[in-house]
């Protein structure tokens, strides 16, 4: 929930004049997304999302993110399409910040995940992996294992304020993952943040995927591992195998998994859980007084990590193989 | 900026089924308005605002607010129209809170007020005063002089934390206003919160007035006094007489002012400034740690109050009479 930058009428008018989108009818700040300022802009020609990129997004990454959306949309992947101005540019300046106008996707993100949603997101992840093939820019994962070490070094002295023993649990997991991380898995461009609030549905039919601002090069199976963490646990911490099976079936119906990918899933799921445990821990320990957003609970991801540690084999995720 | 209540898909579906508005396409929390939870709901038939009334609105006042919007819209006043369900009701329960669906008004509120906007809002205030005639419910102003005394009694011991001497300034103003407040001015239903963010324009043409949740019975000239405070001061604290003249001309073109109303304006403007000084002071002193909204500066209204104290006669507002 956040609108950080308020756009004046004059600035908006100058900005919109760069595009062939008609006359502005309304412009409302959207209370979703915590990283950027988002406005729902309505003109006599349709609806658009106006995004001002705030400090968490690196400006030099924006050509990758916008170019990826252009590329995916051209492959008929259901994602927002950057609108290009009269000058051909999709990225320009507004209120001193990088800003872009993208097409509006209808649909609702599932506040309560149903098993059918998981099939949809699995299929969409696979479609995105295939559709991104041929996109010619690359981006390193900013939340890779080096970043995890860095986050840990910045949180370890205070981690036990959140739970006694947390610091040593993270340290031993980092050591284990470092020693066992699989290499040479099939890879390409992944979304890397496919959480429910980034996936829209009409009832149970997926209508679109948004928020590509963590997209990067990585292994496809790691994307599935993040999805298992984000979509398949119930509020009480239990793991819903039906959801996991649907998710993986949805994926493999579009892009079959290789045995090495299936075997790597439990370990990648541990990595995915640790990644969100670390970022949530960092955000909680560095939460400014009076900030707009409530920090999320890192311990939710400790529980998920512990589930994956015990899982051991792909069978725990409803997979026959392994 | 606030969405306090998150509506689940299931709850939204049950709610929307009570209306004849088509199929939900999207529902986005709006980061505007600090009192209620507002969503922009899009269906295949159009756009609507879904409002959940949070604690600051008294549920027993809602029939007045919604009935007033119904009444004004029927008189072609440009305001949101409550949507009535299959059962005829405009007010029902959602997530345990009173909730209503209202029509969506296009337009932008002026982030930078131009003199022409002031003419528009003056005219709209007068039209509303006339259009509300015949509405058969009444509501006492919850921010009347008794409420000011109450707010002062809750803030006076800490007011000097904000500025030395503030407490005694407020006290002497309250005494002065109590002794000199005009009675028997023409009255009826007023909006009582006609600030720029509640008035939409397409360029310089007023397209609608929103947020009737402070509307009440009161003197018409007090509405103008609030508008003078809200629309006619520049950011540097200076008073823009052109804006004031436009505002009053816009008003009187629709509803002429009586001499008693004109003569009362300086005093009513003092009252209007004190009202917002007191509520801002209260909000600042009672601002919860970590709240979503930044408290507004009460001293902005102290400066406005001091302008009105010096003004003395209606001439200071660009009025010939007095």
HADDOCK unambig.tbl for C-alpha pairs under 7 A between the chains (distance, minus, plus):
assign (segid A and resid 3 and name CA) (segid B and resid 31 and name CA) 6.80 0.50 0.50
assign (segid A and resid 8 and name CA) (segid B and resid 111 and name CA) 5.52 0.50 0.50
assign (segid A and resid 9 and name CA) (segid B and resid 110 and name CA) 6.73 0.50 0.50
assign (segid A and resid 9 and name CA) (segid B and resid 111 and name CA) 6.32 0.50 0.50
assign (segid A and resid 25 and name CA) (segid B and resid 106 and name CA) 5.45 0.50 0.50
assign (segid A and resid 25 and name CA) (segid B and resid 107 and name CA) 5.21 0.50 0.50
assign (segid A and resid 26 and name CA) (segid B and resid 106 and name CA) 5.31 0.50 0.50
assign (segid A and resid 26 and name CA) (segid B and resid 107 and name CA) 4.84 0.50 0.50
assign (segid A and resid 26 and name CA) (segid B and resid 108 and name CA) 5.38 0.50 0.50
assign (segid A and resid 27 and name CA) (segid B and resid 108 and name CA) 6.56 0.50 0.50
assign (segid A and resid 28 and name CA) (segid B and resid 30 and name CA) 6.57 0.50 0.50
assign (segid A and resid 29 and name CA) (segid B and resid 30 and name CA) 5.78 0.50 0.50
assign (segid A and resid 29 and name CA) (segid B and resid 31 and name CA) 5.01 0.50 0.50
assign (segid A and resid 29 and name CA) (segid B and resid 32 and name CA) 6.75 0.50 0.50
assign (segid A and resid 30 and name CA) (segid B and resid 28 and name CA) 6.57 0.50 0.50
assign (segid A and resid 30 and name CA) (segid B and resid 29 and name CA) 5.80 0.50 0.50
assign (segid A and resid 30 and name CA) (segid B and resid 30 and name CA) 4.69 0.50 0.50
assign (segid A and resid 30 and name CA) (segid B and resid 31 and name CA) 5.19 0.50 0.50
assign (segid A and resid 31 and name CA) (segid B and resid 3 and name CA) 6.77 0.50 0.50
assign (segid A and resid 31 and name CA) (segid B and resid 29 and name CA) 5.03 0.50 0.50
assign (segid A and resid 31 and name CA) (segid B and resid 30 and name CA) 5.20 0.50 0.50
assign (segid A and resid 31 and name CA) (segid B and resid 31 and name CA) 4.61 0.50 0.50
assign (segid A and resid 32 and name CA) (segid B and resid 29 and name CA) 6.75 0.50 0.50
assign (segid A and resid 106 and name CA) (segid B and resid 25 and name CA) 5.44 0.50 0.50
assign (segid A and resid 106 and name CA) (segid B and resid 26 and name CA) 5.30 0.50 0.50
assign (segid A and resid 107 and name CA) (segid B and resid 25 and name CA) 5.24 0.50 0.50
assign (segid A and resid 107 and name CA) (segid B and resid 26 and name CA) 4.83 0.50 0.50
assign (segid A and resid 108 and name CA) (segid B and resid 26 and name CA) 5.40 0.50 0.50
assign (segid A and resid 108 and name CA) (segid B and resid 27 and name CA) 6.55 0.50 0.50
assign (segid A and resid 110 and name CA) (segid B and resid 9 and name CA) 6.71 0.50 0.50
assign (segid A and resid 111 and name CA) (segid B and resid 8 and name CA) 5.50 0.50 0.50
assign (segid A and resid 111 and name CA) (segid B and resid 9 and name CA) 6.33 0.50 0.50
assign (segid A and resid 289 and name CA) (segid B and resid 289 and name CA) 6.94 0.50 0.50
assign (segid A and resid 289 and name CA) (segid B and resid 290 and name CA) 5.69 0.50 0.50
assign (segid A and resid 290 and name CA) (segid B and resid 289 and name CA) 5.57 0.50 0.50
assign (segid A and resid 290 and name CA) (segid B and resid 290 and name CA) 3.38 0.50 0.50
assign (segid A and resid 290 and name CA) (segid B and resid 291 and name CA) 5.78 0.50 0.50
assign (segid A and resid 291 and name CA) (segid B and resid 290 and name CA) 5.69 0.50 0.50
assign (segid A and resid 291 and name CA) (segid B and resid 292 and name CA) 6.90 0.50 0.50
assign (segid A and resid 292 and name CA) (segid B and resid 291 and name CA) 6.80 0.50 0.50
assign (segid A and resid 292 and name CA) (segid B and resid 292 and name CA) 4.62 0.50 0.50
